[in-house]
Structure formats: C-alpha cells, structure tokens
Amino acid sequence: MKKLFFQEKAQISIELIIVLAAVVALVLLFVSQLRQTSSEGTKAIDEKTKKIFDEIDKI
C-alpha cells in the first residue's frame, strides 16, 4: 500500500513538472512576441516623429 502511494505521488509530481514546463515555455514565447512587437512599434513611432519634424522644418 505504501509503495503504491509513493508511486502515485511521484506520478503527480512528474505530471506537474511537465505542465509547469509547458506554462513556462508559453510565457517565454509570449514575452518574446511582446518584445518584438514593442520594438517594431518603437521604430514606427521614431519614423513618424522624424517625418513630422521634417515637415515642421520645411515650414
């Protein structure tokens, strides 16, 4: 009986580790996407700002 209990407990722990690893992988993917998106947004804002200041300089 004791042996079966510890095997079940170990099985639950392994499953929990697998689920946690999957969650961590998803979080890392999400953070990576956010960083890329923010980088692209920053470039777009910089380009727009430069165009606006160039137009102001023409006036």
Secondary structure, DSSP 8 states (H G I E B T S, - for coil): -HHHHHHHHHHHHHHHHHHHHHHHHHHHHHHHHHHHHHHHHHHHHHHHHHHHHHHHHH-
